Amino acid sequence: MIYGIGTDICDVRRIAATYERQGERFVRKVLSDAEFAVWQARSARWPQRGLRYLATRFSAKEAFSKAIGLGMRMPMSWRLCEIANLKSGKPVIVLHGRLKEWFEAQGLSALVTVTDETDYAASFVVVERKEA
C-alpha cells in the first residue's frame, strides 16, 4: 500500500550559488560520507558534474522527506538519508541511525528515481507500507 509520494525539482544554478557562498560546508551538510566521496571524485574530473550530482542528491532527499511526511525534521535529516546507486546504476535509498530505525518500525520501503538536465535536477519517491 502506498504510504506517501514525494517529488522535487531543483535548480542546479541555485545549488551552485549556495556552494559558492558556503563551499564544502554546504556539501557536508547535505551529503553522507559515502556520497561526499563520490561528489569529490566527480567534481575533480568535471566540476559541473559534481554540482549536478549534489543537486540530484539534494532533490532526492527533499522528495523522500515529502513522501514520509516529515519534511526536514527529526528523525529525517540530510546525512541520515543517503542516495546510492546499485552496480546497474539504479538509485536506491539507504537510511542510517534514527531515521533507519523509525522507517523500519513503520514497516516502510522506498523507491527513488533521479534525473538531471543541464540546469535542473528532479526526483520522485514512492514510499510503501509493507503488507502484514
Backbone as CSV, one residue per row, in Angstrom:
resi,resn,N_x,N_y,N_z,CA_x,CA_y,CA_z,C_x,C_y,C_z
1,MET,0.834,-1.157,0.000,0.000,0.000,0.000,0.899,1.247,0.000
2,ILE,0.529,2.238,-0.787,1.323,3.468,-0.853,1.128,4.264,0.433
3,TYR,2.230,4.614,1.051,2.263,5.405,2.280,2.390,6.887,1.925
4,GLY,3.226,7.178,0.914,3.436,8.563,0.515,4.202,8.666,-0.786
5,ILE,4.006,9.794,-1.454,4.693,10.096,-2.706,5.324,11.470,-2.564
6,GLY,6.556,11.597,-3.031,7.230,12.892,-2.983,7.946,13.164,-4.285
7,THR,7.946,14.421,-4.675,8.673,14.832,-5.875,9.367,16.157,-5.583
8,ASP,10.444,16.407,-6.280,11.162,17.660,-6.100,11.921,17.986,-7.376
9,ILE,11.960,19.261,-7.697,12.788,19.744,-8.802,13.710,20.802,-8.221
10,CYS,14.948,20.748,-8.616,15.976,21.601,-8.037,16.724,22.307,-9.162
11,ASP,16.907,23.597,-9.016,17.669,24.390,-9.983,19.157,24.228,-9.655
12,VAL,19.904,23.626,-10.554,21.334,23.391,-10.329,22.066,24.711,-10.112
13,ARG,21.602,25.785,-10.741,22.237,27.101,-10.559,22.097,27.583,-9.122
14,ARG,20.987,27.257,-8.469,20.784,27.617,-7.063,21.761,26.840,-6.177
15,ILE,21.936,25.562,-6.485,22.906,24.742,-5.742,24.314,25.306,-5.939
16,ALA,24.640,25.698,-7.171,25.966,26.263,-7.464,26.190,27.562,-6.685
17,ALA,25.167,28.403,-6.614,25.284,29.672,-5.884,25.487,29.424,-4.391
18,THR,24.764,28.460,-3.845,24.917,28.125,-2.427,26.309,27.552,-2.178
19,TYR,26.774,26.711,-3.092,28.120,26.139,-2.958,29.180,27.246,-3.017
20,GLU,28.989,28.220,-3.880,29.953,29.329,-3.974,30.003,30.128,-2.672
21,ARG,28.861,30.294,-2.021,28.801,31.039,-0.761,29.345,30.237,0.418
22,GLN,28.971,28.944,0.489,29.267,28.155,1.677,30.373,27.117,1.498
23,GLY,30.715,26.807,0.253,31.780,25.845,-0.003,31.446,24.452,0.475
24,GLU,32.473,23.734,0.898,32.300,22.341,1.317,31.410,22.191,2.542
25,ARG,31.247,23.255,3.317,30.369,23.194,4.495,28.950,22.815,4.064
26,PHE,28.486,23.388,2.950,27.163,23.059,2.413,27.120,21.603,1.937
27,VAL,28.138,21.173,1.239,28.197,19.807,0.720,28.175,18.807,1.866
28,ARG,28.944,19.063,2.905,28.999,18.159,4.068,27.675,18.128,4.823
29,LYS,26.923,19.225,4.770,25.611,19.278,5.429,24.610,18.364,4.713
30,VAL,24.688,18.302,3.389,23.703,17.588,2.575,24.082,16.130,2.330
31,LEU,25.354,15.846,2.111,25.783,14.513,1.700,26.309,13.663,2.848
32,SER,26.032,12.358,2.765,26.634,11.399,3.694,28.117,11.268,3.340
33,ASP,28.868,10.572,4.159,30.294,10.390,3.876,30.515,9.671,2.543
34,ALA,29.713,8.637,2.280,29.860,7.888,1.023,29.513,8.780,-0.176
35,GLU,28.450,9.561,-0.058,28.067,10.470,-1.144,29.140,11.542,-1.339
36,PHE,29.713,12.012,-0.253,30.762,13.030,-0.327,31.952,12.528,-1.136
37,ALA,32.327,11.271,-0.937,33.452,10.685,-1.688,33.138,10.646,-3.181
38,VAL,31.905,10.287,-3.536,31.505,10.277,-4.950,31.523,11.699,-5.501
39,TRP,30.998,12.643,-4.729,30.976,14.050,-5.156,32.405,14.557,-5.421
40,GLN,33.337,14.232,-4.524,34.720,14.660,-4.708,35.300,14.109,-6.004
41,ALA,35.084,12.823,-6.254,35.629,12.194,-7.459,35.028,12.818,-8.718
42,ARG,33.721,13.020,-8.718,33.075,13.605,-9.896,33.492,15.055,-10.086
43,SER,33.598,15.789,-9.003,33.986,17.203,-9.083,35.415,17.365,-9.585
44,ALA,36.289,16.434,-9.209,37.685,16.504,-9.629,37.805,16.349,-11.141
45,ARG,36.980,15.466,-11.723,37.021,15.249,-13.170,36.326,16.355,-13.939
46,TRP,35.189,16.814,-13.406,34.385,17.812,-14.108,33.505,18.505,-13.074
47,PRO,33.861,19.723,-12.645,33.127,20.410,-11.586,31.611,20.492,-11.810
48,GLN,31.172,20.692,-13.040,29.737,20.784,-13.306,29.031,19.451,-13.019
49,ARG,29.718,18.356,-13.295,29.143,17.040,-12.999,28.982,16.850,-11.488
50,GLY,29.939,17.349,-10.727,29.842,17.299,-9.276,28.657,18.102,-8.759
51,LEU,28.432,19.283,-9.334,27.284,20.105,-8.930,25.965,19.414,-9.261
52,ARG,25.881,18.778,-10.418,24.644,18.076,-10.770,24.418,16.859,-9.863
53,TYR,25.497,16.185,-9.483,25.380,15.075,-8.533,24.828,15.599,-7.203
54,LEU,25.385,16.697,-6.720,24.921,17.301,-5.476,23.446,17.688,-5.591
55,ALA,23.056,18.259,-6.711,21.664,18.681,-6.920,20.715,17.483,-6.950
56,THR,21.120,16.379,-7.569,20.232,15.209,-7.601,20.062,14.635,-6.201
57,ARG,21.120,14.631,-5.413,21.010,14.105,-4.036,20.153,15.030,-3.191
58,PHE,20.335,16.334,-3.332,19.513,17.311,-2.612,18.045,17.096,-2.966
59,SER,17.758,16.994,-4.255,16.394,16.813,-4.741,15.782,15.506,-4.237
60,ALA,16.526,14.425,-4.298,16.004,13.124,-3.866,15.698,13.112,-2.373
61,LYS,16.534,13.745,-1.583,16.292,13.789,-0.141,15.072,14.655,0.180
62,GLU,14.895,15.740,-0.553,13.687,16.563,-0.399,12.443,15.736,-0.755
63,ALA,12.498,15.019,-1.865,11.356,14.196,-2.283,11.066,13.110,-1.252
64,PHE,12.111,12.484,-0.717,11.927,11.457,0.298,11.278,12.046,1.546
65,SER,11.753,13.208,1.973,11.193,13.821,3.186,9.711,14.140,3.003
66,LYS,9.313,14.484,1.785,7.896,14.733,1.489,7.106,13.427,1.496
67,ALA,7.678,12.380,0.933,6.983,11.096,0.846,6.730,10.482,2.223
68,ILE,7.643,10.700,3.162,7.431,10.152,4.502,6.626,11.110,5.377
69,GLY,6.381,12.307,4.873,5.514,13.248,5.581,6.149,13.993,6.733
70,LEU,7.465,13.993,6.824,8.140,14.659,7.932,8.772,15.981,7.561
71,GLY,9.014,16.200,6.275,9.824,17.353,5.923,11.218,17.142,6.501
72,MET,11.915,18.224,6.751,13.270,18.122,7.299,13.264,18.298,8.813
73,ARG,12.533,17.407,9.488,12.605,17.396,10.945,12.789,15.958,11.408
74,MET,13.412,15.823,12.533,13.817,14.513,13.039,12.659,13.533,13.079
75,PRO,12.925,12.299,12.737,14.259,11.727,12.558,14.866,11.974,11.170
76,MET,14.154,12.671,10.279,14.691,12.950,8.942,15.792,13.997,9.037
77,SER,16.910,13.707,8.417,17.981,14.699,8.286,18.767,14.379,7.014
78,TRP,19.442,15.367,6.514,20.178,15.230,5.252,21.125,14.042,5.265
79,ARG,21.940,13.939,6.290,23.026,12.949,6.293,22.570,11.553,6.667
80,LEU,21.390,11.414,7.274,20.882,10.082,7.615,20.181,9.413,6.441
81,CYS,19.933,10.173,5.395,19.313,9.662,4.164,20.361,9.721,3.058
82,GLU,20.709,8.582,2.539,21.749,8.501,1.501,21.134,7.964,0.215
83,ILE,21.506,8.571,-0.895,21.062,8.095,-2.205,22.280,7.438,-2.850
84,ALA,22.227,6.123,-2.939,23.336,5.345,-3.504,22.898,4.791,-4.858
85,ASN,23.808,4.149,-5.526,23.493,3.501,-6.801,23.947,2.053,-6.765
86,LEU,23.072,1.174,-7.262,23.474,-0.212,-7.459,24.473,-0.270,-8.606
87,LYS,25.129,-1.381,-8.786,26.090,-1.520,-9.884,25.446,-1.247,-11.245
88,SER,24.156,-1.535,-11.348,23.424,-1.292,-12.592,23.188,0.200,-12.839
89,GLY,23.392,1.013,-11.796,23.133,2.449,-11.886,21.821,2.857,-11.229
90,LYS,20.982,1.881,-10.916,19.693,2.172,-10.291,19.905,2.867,-8.953
91,PRO,19.246,4.015,-8.729,19.384,4.686,-7.436,18.549,3.989,-6.362
92,VAL,19.077,3.961,-5.149,18.392,3.374,-4.003,18.588,4.282,-2.795
93,ILE,17.633,4.197,-1.879,17.718,4.978,-0.646,18.298,4.083,0.442
94,VAL,19.352,4.570,1.080,19.996,3.874,2.184,19.856,4.789,3.406
95,LEU,19.212,4.276,4.449,18.981,5.081,5.644,19.930,4.676,6.761
96,HIS,20.169,5.606,7.666,21.098,5.385,8.770,20.482,5.863,10.083
97,GLY,21.012,5.329,11.183,20.692,5.817,12.514,19.211,5.833,12.857
98,ARG,18.796,6.913,13.512,17.421,7.037,13.990,16.406,7.022,12.853
99,LEU,16.786,7.563,11.707,15.869,7.556,10.562,15.610,6.129,10.097
100,LYS,16.656,5.329,10.014,16.507,3.921,9.618,15.637,3.176,10.618
101,GLU,15.873,3.387,11.899,15.080,2.726,12.939,13.609,3.104,12.831
102,TRP,13.326,4.404,12.668,11.948,4.882,12.545,11.277,4.281,11.315
103,PHE,11.974,4.327,10.182,11.450,3.854,8.902,11.100,2.368,8.976
104,GLU,11.999,1.566,9.512,11.767,0.125,9.634,10.641,-0.175,10.620
105,ALA,10.548,0.595,11.708,9.482,0.394,12.694,8.107,0.676,12.086
106,GLN,8.063,1.549,11.090,6.806,1.864,10.401,6.466,0.801,9.349
107,GLY,7.409,-0.104,9.060,7.199,-1.135,8.043,7.198,-0.573,6.635
108,LEU,8.084,0.391,6.387,8.102,1.093,5.103,9.250,0.629,4.212
109,SER,9.060,0.817,2.910,10.114,0.628,1.914,9.984,1.772,0.918
110,ALA,11.052,2.064,0.190,11.031,3.224,-0.703,11.673,2.916,-2.046
111,LEU,11.146,3.573,-3.066,11.705,3.554,-4.419,12.008,4.997,-4.794
112,VAL,13.118,5.199,-5.500,13.514,6.549,-5.890,14.014,6.560,-7.326
113,THR,13.762,7.654,-8.004,14.382,7.890,-9.306,14.867,9.336,-9.330
114,VAL,15.990,9.550,-9.987,16.571,10.888,-10.104,16.954,11.140,-11.553
115,THR,16.928,12.396,-11.936,17.347,12.770,-13.282,17.886,14.191,-13.245
116,ASP,18.741,14.517,-14.182,19.214,15.896,-14.293,19.421,16.238,-15.757
117,GLU,19.240,17.503,-16.049,19.410,18.009,-17.409,19.891,19.450,-17.309
118,THR,21.117,19.693,-17.608,21.763,20.996,-17.610,21.472,21.810,-16.353
119,ASP,20.326,22.498,-16.303,20.048,23.417,-15.204,19.145,22.860,-14.112
120,TYR,18.606,21.662,-14.297,17.647,21.137,-13.326,17.931,19.692,-12.951
121,ALA,17.607,19.382,-11.700,17.634,18.003,-11.210,16.244,17.732,-10.649
122,ALA,15.730,16.545,-10.888,14.402,16.192,-10.398,14.424,14.792,-9.810
123,SER,13.535,14.569,-8.847,13.454,13.279,-8.176,12.005,12.936,-7.880
124,PHE,11.769,11.647,-7.805,10.440,11.133,-7.488,10.629,9.954,-6.547
125,VAL,9.883,9.947,-5.439,9.990,8.881,-4.443,8.606,8.338,-4.140
126,VAL,8.513,7.019,-4.082,7.292,6.346,-3.630,7.670,5.539,-2.394
127,VAL,6.933,5.775,-1.316,7.132,5.017,-0.076,5.929,4.119,0.107
128,GLU,6.204,2.844,0.355,5.132,1.865,0.538,5.192,1.281,1.944
129,ARG,4.027,0.945,2.453,3.963,0.213,3.725,3.842,-1.255,3.368
130,LYS,4.715,-2.053,3.959,4.698,-3.499,3.691,3.395,-4.089,4.226
131,GLU,2.806,-4.963,3.441,1.556,-5.636,3.852,1.871,-6.611,4.979
132,ALA,0.997,-6.656,5.959,1.212,-7.542,7.110,0.809,-8.963,6.813
